[in-house]
Amino acid sequence: MDLLSQLLSLLSPERYASGGVMLAPESAVQWPYHEGVKCYAVVSGACWLSVEGLEHPIQLQKGDCFLLPPGPSFRLATELSAKPVDFRTVRSEMVAAAIASGTGASSGCFIAGGHFLLTGRAAELLLKPLPTVVHIRNPADIAAMQWSIERMVKEIREPQPGSGLIVQQLAFMLLIHALRLYADEGQKESVGWLFALRDKKLSAALACIHQNPEYKWTLASLAAKAGMSRAAFAKHFKHTVGSAPIEYLTQWRMLLACERLSHGDETIAQIAAASGYDSESAFAKAFKRVIGCPPGKVADRKKTS
């Protein structure tokens, strides 16, 4: 499994919402602060995206995709001067209008996608480096997402048994596409885990960590896998990923341990050994430092859920 897929497999959305909404002509709709990540594509029409804290609105055209990490309130408007209304008060009307747009009533701006509440260290590793808005508008990138968007629209406009789940999965696919394309478009000095995947030397070291997290990796052995000196590797890794190599190794081990504690039947001692620790106490100390609580507490949550 590739590195991005590995990390995404650890993301279990606590809540999600997917589908489509229609913005009426000469209107503006305000969304509140959101904890999850939103990813939508403009199916038809055009609108403006204004995010609290950003100086200028972003114009979105048909085919554009935008991703909003957890953050401030935002506004979508087909007319910038229109008085905004709260999304929560008009949500049902906008959803109904999106479905009706399939019958020919297609004026306004139709957007489709999903909102996923992703929590935990895996989500933080993935989402923290992202900017306030990720705007995908390159024609080649849009073409890569076109099938997902078209299929989602068909399921929204012509719902069949199972359409709800299909739309959810397609929305998550759209999110993965957006993350991958954002990593591809990253600038040379971009910082974040996603950009490290596009660095051949760093990705080689990351693959070793991900594929054999129990191995007793050292800075020297990881630098050798990357084909770099220890000093150059350590500097380049921290600058690109945002954490030191051994710090990242520990974090990845604890993410996997959380997954095993939450969903498996192994003992803490077994998970400690599988995580590369010689003793349960050393593992527990590292786990608490990274996750913020003892491993037994995570295991207890599984028993009570």
PLY file of the C-alpha trace (Angstrom):
ply
format ascii 1.0
element vertex 305
property float x
property float y
property float z
element edge 304
property int vertex1
property int vertex2
end_header
0.00 0.00 0.00
1.40 3.45 -0.88
2.12 5.97 1.88
-0.87 8.24 1.28
-3.23 5.26 1.21
-1.71 4.00 4.45
-2.40 7.24 6.23
-5.87 7.60 4.75
-6.72 4.08 5.90
-6.26 5.30 9.49
-8.81 8.08 9.03
-12.22 7.06 10.29
-14.62 9.98 9.85
-16.68 10.47 12.99
-19.31 12.26 10.95
-19.76 13.12 7.33
-22.15 14.91 5.05
-22.08 14.58 1.28
-24.20 15.63 -1.64
-24.94 18.77 -3.59
-26.40 22.23 -3.02
-27.58 24.94 -5.39
-26.83 28.62 -4.82
-29.56 30.83 -6.26
-28.66 33.69 -8.62
-27.70 36.95 -6.86
-27.43 35.28 -3.47
-24.86 34.70 -0.72
-24.74 31.94 1.87
-22.62 31.94 5.03
-21.22 28.73 6.55
-20.11 28.73 10.23
-16.75 27.70 11.66
-16.20 24.04 10.81
-14.16 21.33 12.52
-13.99 18.93 9.59
-12.48 19.16 6.12
-14.73 20.22 3.26
-14.09 19.33 -0.36
-16.43 20.49 -3.14
-16.43 20.91 -6.89
-18.36 23.45 -8.96
-20.65 21.42 -11.22
-22.31 24.31 -13.04
-22.37 28.07 -12.90
-19.84 30.16 -10.96
-19.54 31.75 -7.54
-17.20 33.58 -5.17
-15.61 31.97 -2.11
-14.80 34.32 0.77
-13.05 32.94 3.86
-12.72 34.81 7.13
-9.15 36.03 7.42
-8.45 36.11 3.69
-8.31 39.57 2.18
-9.83 38.80 -1.22
-12.59 36.44 -2.39
-11.70 33.59 -4.77
-13.64 33.20 -8.00
-14.75 29.63 -8.66
-15.68 28.49 -12.15
-17.32 25.32 -13.46
-14.99 22.38 -12.83
-13.00 24.06 -10.06
-12.50 22.11 -6.86
-11.84 23.66 -3.45
-10.75 22.11 -0.18
-11.23 23.81 3.19
-9.34 22.33 6.16
-10.83 22.80 9.64
-11.08 26.51 10.14
-13.00 29.78 10.00
-16.39 30.56 8.58
-16.73 31.07 4.85
-19.21 32.41 2.31
-20.26 31.32 -1.15
-21.92 33.99 -3.27
-23.21 34.29 -6.80
-23.37 38.05 -6.12
-20.72 39.60 -3.87
-22.96 42.47 -2.78
-25.84 40.18 -1.72
-26.72 40.00 1.98
-25.59 36.58 3.27
-28.00 34.11 4.87
-27.03 31.36 7.30
-26.52 28.01 5.54
-28.29 26.16 8.35
-31.53 28.01 7.62
-31.55 27.31 3.88
-29.79 23.95 3.65
-32.90 21.89 2.80
-33.95 24.35 0.10
-30.47 24.32 -1.47
-30.34 20.51 -1.47
-33.81 20.31 -3.05
-32.79 22.85 -5.69
-29.68 20.79 -6.53
-31.82 17.69 -7.14
-34.34 19.70 -9.16
-31.54 21.09 -11.33
-31.50 17.76 -13.13
-34.91 18.55 -14.60
-33.71 21.71 -16.28
-34.00 24.30 -13.50
-30.24 24.88 -13.51
-29.79 28.62 -12.97
-27.41 29.56 -10.19
-24.34 27.65 -9.05
-24.40 23.93 -8.29
-21.64 22.51 -6.07
-21.18 18.89 -4.98
-18.84 17.18 -2.55
-18.56 16.33 1.10
-17.72 17.41 4.64
-15.74 14.93 6.75
-15.00 15.25 10.45
-11.59 13.60 10.72
-10.03 13.42 14.17
-6.87 12.11 15.80
-3.18 12.27 15.06
-3.52 10.87 11.55
-5.87 13.70 10.60
-3.55 16.26 12.18
-0.58 14.90 10.23
-2.53 15.15 6.99
-4.44 18.40 7.44
-2.32 20.66 9.65
0.11 21.77 6.89
-2.69 22.71 4.49
-3.42 26.38 3.73
-6.77 28.00 4.50
-8.00 27.18 0.99
-6.76 24.65 -1.54
-8.04 25.75 -4.96
-7.76 23.19 -7.79
-8.32 24.87 -11.15
-5.71 23.53 -13.56
-7.58 22.08 -16.60
-5.56 18.84 -16.50
-6.29 18.43 -12.78
-9.98 19.09 -13.31
-10.07 16.45 -16.05
-8.59 13.91 -13.62
-11.51 14.46 -11.23
-14.23 14.70 -13.85
-15.46 11.10 -13.64
-15.94 11.28 -9.87
-17.83 14.56 -10.15
-20.09 13.40 -12.98
-20.91 10.13 -11.20
-21.67 11.99 -7.98
-24.01 14.39 -9.77
-25.88 11.49 -11.39
-26.40 9.82 -7.99
-27.59 13.10 -6.48
-30.01 13.95 -9.28
-31.24 10.41 -9.92
-31.07 8.69 -6.52
-31.26 4.90 -6.47
-30.96 2.40 -3.61
-27.47 2.84 -2.18
-26.95 6.31 -3.69
-26.21 7.85 -0.29
-23.23 5.57 0.30
-22.01 5.95 -3.29
-22.07 9.75 -3.01
-20.18 9.54 0.29
-17.45 7.36 -1.25
-17.19 9.56 -4.33
-16.89 12.66 -2.13
-14.04 10.98 -0.22
-12.46 10.09 -3.57
-12.70 13.75 -4.54
-10.90 14.67 -1.31
-8.08 12.22 -2.07
-7.77 13.59 -5.62
-7.56 17.15 -4.25
-4.87 16.23 -1.71
-2.82 14.42 -4.33
-3.08 17.25 -6.84
-2.22 19.81 -4.18
0.94 17.85 -3.37
1.82 17.75 -7.08
1.43 21.52 -7.36
3.49 22.27 -4.24
6.23 24.83 -4.47
9.86 23.95 -3.81
9.78 25.39 -0.29
6.41 23.90 0.67
6.38 22.26 4.09
4.23 19.26 5.03
3.98 15.49 4.97
2.23 15.48 1.59
5.14 17.23 -0.11
7.62 14.74 1.30
5.86 12.04 -0.73
6.93 13.81 -3.92
10.58 13.93 -2.81
12.33 10.76 -4.04
14.93 10.73 -1.28
12.54 11.47 1.57
9.86 9.15 0.25
12.39 6.29 0.29
13.03 6.89 3.99
9.34 7.32 4.73
8.56 4.05 2.97
11.03 2.26 5.25
9.38 3.73 8.33
5.88 2.90 7.15
6.65 -0.61 5.92
8.78 -1.68 8.89
7.87 0.56 11.84
9.06 -2.07 14.34
12.64 -1.97 12.99
15.16 -0.13 15.15
15.71 2.69 12.69
18.37 5.27 13.47
19.13 8.60 11.87
22.11 6.99 10.15
20.18 4.04 8.71
17.35 6.25 7.42
19.84 8.69 5.90
21.48 5.76 4.13
18.12 4.69 2.66
17.70 8.25 1.36
21.24 8.29 -0.04
22.19 11.35 2.02
24.54 12.26 4.82
23.03 12.26 8.32
23.25 16.03 8.69
21.80 16.78 5.26
19.04 14.21 5.68
18.04 15.43 9.15
17.87 19.04 7.96
15.98 18.24 4.75
13.54 15.90 6.51
12.63 18.37 9.25
12.32 21.25 6.81
10.00 19.31 4.48
8.01 17.10 6.86
7.93 19.48 9.81
9.41 17.08 12.38
12.69 15.26 12.95
13.05 11.75 11.44
13.04 9.83 14.75
10.21 12.01 16.05
8.22 11.10 12.95
9.06 7.41 13.41
7.70 7.51 16.96
4.57 9.34 15.85
3.88 6.78 13.11
4.39 3.89 15.52
1.89 5.43 17.94
-0.68 5.99 15.18
-0.50 2.29 14.29
-0.62 1.35 17.96
-3.78 3.43 18.41
-5.40 1.55 15.54
-4.47 -1.81 17.08
-5.64 -0.78 20.54
-8.93 0.52 19.18
-9.81 -2.32 16.82
-7.66 -5.36 17.56
-7.43 -8.02 20.27
-3.71 -7.81 21.00
-2.40 -7.05 24.48
-0.47 -3.87 25.20
2.69 -5.98 25.57
2.17 -7.49 22.12
1.55 -4.09 20.56
4.63 -2.69 22.29
6.79 -5.44 20.75
5.18 -4.95 17.32
5.94 -1.23 17.62
9.67 -1.84 18.13
9.88 -1.46 21.91
11.75 -3.86 24.19
9.52 -3.14 27.17
5.89 -2.28 27.79
6.90 0.60 30.07
9.05 2.25 27.36
6.20 1.90 24.90
3.66 3.34 27.37
5.92 6.32 28.06
6.31 7.09 24.34
2.60 6.52 23.73
1.54 8.97 26.44
4.00 11.58 25.19
2.66 11.41 21.63
-1.04 10.59 22.10
-1.59 12.34 25.42
-2.98 9.42 27.42
-1.85 5.93 28.51
-2.40 3.07 26.03
-4.70 1.36 28.51
-7.14 4.25 28.27
-7.46 3.80 24.49
-7.99 0.06 24.97
-10.66 0.72 27.62
-12.62 2.93 25.21
-12.98 -0.08 22.88
-14.46 -2.15 25.69
-17.07 0.49 26.55
-18.03 1.44 22.98
0 1
1 2
2 3
3 4
4 5
5 6
6 7
7 8
8 9
9 10
10 11
11 12
12 13
13 14
14 15
15 16
16 17
17 18
18 19
19 20
20 21
21 22
22 23
23 24
24 25
25 26
26 27
27 28
28 29
29 30
30 31
31 32
32 33
33 34
34 35
35 36
36 37
37 38
38 39
39 40
40 41
41 42
42 43
43 44
44 45
45 46
46 47
47 48
48 49
49 50
50 51
51 52
52 53
53 54
54 55
55 56
56 57
57 58
58 59
59 60
60 61
61 62
62 63
63 64
64 65
65 66
66 67
67 68
68 69
69 70
70 71
71 72
72 73
73 74
74 75
75 76
76 77
77 78
78 79
79 80
80 81
81 82
82 83
83 84
84 85
85 86
86 87
87 88
88 89
89 90
90 91
91 92
92 93
93 94
94 95
95 96
96 97
97 98
98 99
99 100
100 101
101 102
102 103
103 104
104 105
105 106
106 107
107 108
108 109
109 110
110 111
111 112
112 113
113 114
114 115
115 116
116 117
117 118
118 119
119 120
120 121
121 122
122 123
123 124
124 125
125 126
126 127
127 128
128 129
129 130
130 131
131 132
132 133
133 134
134 135
135 136
136 137
137 138
138 139
139 140
140 141
141 142
142 143
143 144
144 145
145 146
146 147
147 148
148 149
149 150
150 151
151 152
152 153
153 154
154 155
155 156
156 157
157 158
158 159
159 160
160 161
161 162
162 163
163 164
164 165
165 166
166 167
167 168
168 169
169 170
170 171
171 172
172 173
173 174
174 175
175 176
176 177
177 178
178 179
179 180
180 181
181 182
182 183
183 184
184 185
185 186
186 187
187 188
188 189
189 190
190 191
191 192
192 193
193 194
194 195
195 196
196 197
197 198
198 199
199 200
200 201
201 202
202 203
203 204
204 205
205 206
206 207
207 208
208 209
209 210
210 211
211 212
212 213
213 214
214 215
215 216
216 217
217 218
218 219
219 220
220 221
221 222
222 223
223 224
224 225
225 226
226 227
227 228
228 229
229 230
230 231
231 232
232 233
233 234
234 235
235 236
236 237
237 238
238 239
239 240
240 241
241 242
242 243
243 244
244 245
245 246
246 247
247 248
248 249
249 250
250 251
251 252
252 253
253 254
254 255
255 256
256 257
257 258
258 259
259 260
260 261
261 262
262 263
263 264
264 265
265 266
266 267
267 268
268 269
269 270
270 271
271 272
272 273
273 274
274 275
275 276
276 277
277 278
278 279
279 280
280 281
281 282
282 283
283 284
284 285
285 286
286 287
287 288
288 289
289 290
290 291
291 292
292 293
293 294
294 295
295 296
296 297
297 298
298 299
299 300
300 301
301 302
302 303
303 304
